[in-house]
Amino acid sequence: MSDRHPITAARLNVYIQGQGFPILGLHGHPGTGRSLSVFTNHLSKRYKTFAPDLRGYGKSRWNGNFDMNDHLTDLEALLDRFEIQKCLVLGWSLGGILAMELALRLPERITGLILVATAAKPRGSHPPITWQDNLYTGVAALINYIKPSWQWNIETFGKRSLFRYLIQQHTSTTYNYIATVAVPAYLQTSPAATRALYSEIQSGYNRLLDLEQIQCPSLVLAGEQDRHITSDSSLQTAQHLNNSEWQCYPNTAHLFPWEVPQQVLNDIDHWLEVHPQVIGSQ
């Protein structure tokens, strides 16, 4: 194992499942490795999935400020720690941005990218947030945490809360994911992690012109009504990648893997069949 990483690399908490070719799963903001269970529970039946809590998220606690590049240092150290020479990377939202950055930084180690609700030049179309939005969101999240998928709560608070911008399909399945995964992840996200993300976005993050350097196949997935990272900005990313496929799901938003999980997993399975090189076989 390599010892060349500076002491600044955080030893990330990581959830490991399955056996086979390694797939690294990178969560969004707020999030944890558990946020990717919709993918890892399925993919780990055939592959070995690694889903870390990024620095400042979940159980990967970190004292003090850091920037986005530190996530890449941590992830390279994680690959070395588990002696992963090559892997496929799946990234959701912020995780997708980090996946592209890893492919630019370690081209010889990244065999393919699955980019979920993300963009190399992220743009949002989120309306201004009112105090009622925040109130309804807090109430809806709290009740849903105590009593997941309660239809009365979904109708009374959920559809009036900020969830209406994160999802389009207010189903019990979606709200169950929000209760069991999203709320705990939100509570475990550090202020430093939030600062690192927002300072990067405010500085005008844009890697579109660098994407031509990425040679590995990419699957870019988007929710048509995504307000956090628009489907147009995801499409623009797909168009700048050399070897990419783009799929957009109607009547879904930023959390579309929790809205139409079976459809998303079927599309990923099909893409893996068509591109066997990304999972180490020809």
C-alpha positions in Angstrom: 0.0 0.0 0.0 1.1 3.5 -0.8 2.4 5.8 1.9 2.9 8.8 -0.3 -0.3 10.6 0.7 0.3 13.6 3.0 -1.1 13.5 6.6 -3.8 15.8 5.3 -5.7 12.8 3.7 -8.7 11.9 5.8 -9.2 8.2 6.5 -12.8 8.0 5.2 -15.5 5.8 6.7 -16.6 3.5 3.9 -19.4 1.0 3.4 -18.3 -2.0 1.4 -20.6 -4.6 -0.1 -20.3 -7.6 -2.5 -17.4 -9.1 -4.5 -16.0 -8.5 -7.9 -14.9 -5.5 -9.9 -14.7 -2.4 -7.7 -17.3 0.4 -8.1 -16.7 3.5 -6.1 -19.9 5.4 -5.2 -19.8 9.1 -4.3 -22.7 10.8 -2.6 -24.0 14.3 -2.9 -24.6 17.2 -0.5 -25.9 16.6 2.0 -25.3 12.9 2.0 -23.4 9.9 3.2 -22.3 6.6 1.7 -25.6 5.2 2.9 -27.4 7.7 0.5 -26.2 5.4 -2.3 -27.9 2.3 -1.0 -30.4 2.5 -3.9 -27.4 1.7 -6.2 -25.1 -0.3 -4.0 -27.7 -2.8 -2.8 -28.3 -3.7 -6.4 -24.8 -3.4 -7.9 -23.1 -5.3 -5.0 -24.9 -8.5 -6.2 -22.3 -8.6 -9.0 -19.6 -6.1 -8.1 -17.7 -4.9 -5.0 -19.1 -1.5 -4.1 -17.2 1.1 -2.0 -19.4 4.0 -0.7 -17.4 6.3 1.5 -18.7 9.2 3.7 -16.8 12.1 2.1 -14.7 14.3 4.4 -17.0 16.3 6.7 -20.0 14.1 6.0 -21.5 11.1 7.9 -18.9 9.4 10.1 -15.9 11.0 8.3 -15.5 13.8 10.8 -13.0 16.5 10.2 -11.9 19.5 12.3 -11.3 22.7 10.5 -12.0 24.0 7.0 -11.0 22.3 3.8 -11.7 22.7 0.0 -13.0 20.5 -2.8 -9.5 19.3 -3.8 -9.1 17.7 -0.4 -12.0 15.3 -1.3 -9.8 14.1 -4.2 -6.8 13.6 -2.0 -8.9 11.6 0.4 -10.4 9.4 -2.5 -7.0 8.7 -4.0 -5.8 7.6 -0.6 -8.9 5.4 -0.2 -8.1 3.7 -3.6 -4.6 3.1 -2.4 -5.7 1.8 1.0 -7.9 -0.9 -0.6 -5.3 -1.5 -3.4 -7.9 -0.6 -6.1 -5.9 -0.2 -9.3 -8.9 0.3 -11.5 -12.6 1.1 -10.7 -15.8 2.4 -12.2 -17.1 5.6 -10.4 -20.7 6.4 -9.8 -21.4 9.9 -8.5 -24.6 11.6 -7.6 -24.8 15.5 -7.7 -21.6 16.7 -5.9 -20.4 13.1 -6.1 -20.7 13.3 -9.9 -18.5 16.4 -10.0 -15.9 14.6 -7.9 -16.2 11.5 -10.2 -15.3 13.7 -13.2 -12.4 15.3 -11.3 -11.1 11.9 -10.3 -11.2 10.8 -14.0 -9.2 13.9 -14.9 -6.7 13.3 -12.1 -6.3 9.5 -12.4 -7.2 8.6 -16.0 -5.4 5.3 -15.8 -7.4 4.1 -12.8 -11.0 5.2 -13.7 -12.6 2.8 -16.2 -15.9 4.5 -16.6 -18.3 7.1 -15.1 -22.0 7.0 -14.1 -23.0 10.6 -13.6 -26.3 11.1 -11.7 -28.0 14.5 -11.5 -24.7 16.4 -12.0 -22.9 18.7 -14.4 -19.4 20.0 -15.1 -20.9 23.5 -15.2 -23.8 23.1 -12.7 -26.7 25.4 -13.1 -29.9 25.6 -11.0 -33.3 27.0 -11.6 -34.5 27.0 -7.9 -37.0 29.7 -7.1 -36.4 31.9 -4.0 -37.0 30.1 -0.7 -39.7 31.5 1.6 -40.0 31.1 5.4 -43.1 28.9 4.7 -41.0 26.6 2.5 -38.5 26.1 5.4 -41.3 25.6 7.9 -43.2 23.1 5.9 -39.9 21.3 5.0 -38.9 21.0 8.7 -42.4 19.8 9.7 -42.6 17.3 6.8 -39.1 15.9 7.4 -39.7 15.5 11.1 -43.1 13.8 10.8 -41.8 11.6 7.9 -38.8 10.6 10.1 -41.1 9.5 12.9 -43.8 8.0 10.6 -42.2 7.3 7.2 -44.4 7.6 4.1 -47.5 8.7 6.0 -49.9 9.8 3.2 -51.5 12.6 5.3 -48.0 14.2 5.9 -47.1 13.9 2.2 -50.3 15.6 1.2 -50.4 18.2 3.9 -46.8 19.2 4.3 -44.6 17.3 1.9 -46.1 18.7 -1.3 -45.9 22.3 0.0 -42.3 21.9 1.2 -39.0 22.2 -0.5 -39.4 18.5 -1.3 -41.5 19.6 -4.2 -38.3 20.9 -5.9 -36.3 17.7 -5.0 -38.9 15.2 -6.2 -41.9 15.2 -8.6 -43.4 11.8 -7.5 -44.5 12.0 -3.9 -44.7 8.2 -3.4 -44.3 6.2 -0.3 -41.1 4.7 -1.7 -39.5 8.1 -2.2 -40.5 9.3 1.2 -39.2 6.2 2.8 -35.7 6.9 1.3 -36.0 10.5 2.6 -36.8 9.3 6.1 -34.2 6.6 6.4 -31.3 8.1 4.4 -31.7 11.8 3.6 -32.7 13.2 7.1 -29.9 11.4 9.0 -27.4 12.5 6.2 -28.5 16.1 6.6 -28.0 16.0 10.3 -24.5 14.6 9.9 -23.2 17.2 7.3 -20.7 19.6 8.8 -20.7 23.4 8.2 -17.2 23.0 6.8 -18.5 20.6 4.1 -21.2 23.1 3.2 -18.7 26.0 3.0 -16.3 24.0 0.8 -19.1 23.3 -1.7 -20.5 26.8 -1.8 -17.2 28.5 -2.1 -16.4 26.3 -5.2 -19.8 27.1 -6.8 -19.6 30.8 -6.0 -16.2 30.9 -7.7 -17.9 29.8 -10.9 -17.0 26.1 -11.1 -16.8 25.1 -14.8 -14.9 22.1 -16.2 -16.7 21.7 -19.5 -13.6 22.4 -21.7 -11.5 19.9 -19.8 -14.0 17.0 -20.3 -12.4 16.2 -23.7 -9.5 14.7 -21.8 -11.7 12.0 -20.3 -11.6 9.0 -22.6 -13.5 6.4 -20.6 -17.2 5.7 -21.4 -19.8 7.8 -19.4 -23.5 7.4 -18.6 -25.1 10.7 -17.8 -28.5 10.5 -16.1 -30.8 13.4 -15.4 -34.3 14.3 -13.9 -36.3 16.4 -16.3 -37.6 18.7 -13.6 -34.3 19.0 -11.6 -34.1 22.5 -10.1 -30.8 22.0 -8.3 -28.7 20.9 -11.3 -30.8 21.4 -14.4 -31.2 18.6 -17.0 -29.9 21.1 -19.6 -26.6 21.5 -17.8 -26.4 17.6 -17.5 -27.0 17.4 -21.3 -24.3 20.0 -21.9 -21.9 17.8 -19.9 -22.8 14.7 -21.9 -22.2 16.6 -25.1 -18.7 17.6 -24.0 -17.7 14.0 -23.0 -16.1 11.9 -25.7 -17.9 8.6 -25.2 -21.2 9.3 -23.4 -24.8 8.3 -23.3 -27.5 10.6 -21.9 -30.8 9.6 -20.3 -33.5 12.0 -19.0 -36.4 10.8 -16.9 -39.7 12.7 -17.3 -41.7 13.8 -14.2 -38.7 13.5 -11.9 -36.3 15.9 -10.2 -32.9 15.9 -8.3 -33.7 12.8 -6.3 -34.9 10.8 -9.3 -33.1 7.5 -8.3 -35.5 7.4 -5.3 -38.5 8.2 -7.6 -37.9 5.7 -10.4 -35.3 3.3 -8.9 -36.1 0.3 -11.0 -36.0 2.2 -14.3 -32.6 3.8 -13.3 -31.1 0.5 -12.3 -32.3 -1.2 -15.5 -30.7 1.5 -17.6 -27.4 1.2 -15.6 -27.5 -2.6 -16.1 -28.0 -2.2 -19.8 -25.2 0.3 -20.1 -22.8 -2.1 -18.2 -23.7 -4.9 -20.6 -23.0 -2.7 -23.6 -19.7 -1.5 -22.2 -18.1 -4.5 -20.5 -14.7 -2.8 -20.5 -15.8 -0.5 -17.7 -16.1 -3.5 -15.3 -12.8 -5.0 -16.3 -13.9 -7.5 -19.0 -14.1 -7.4 -22.8 
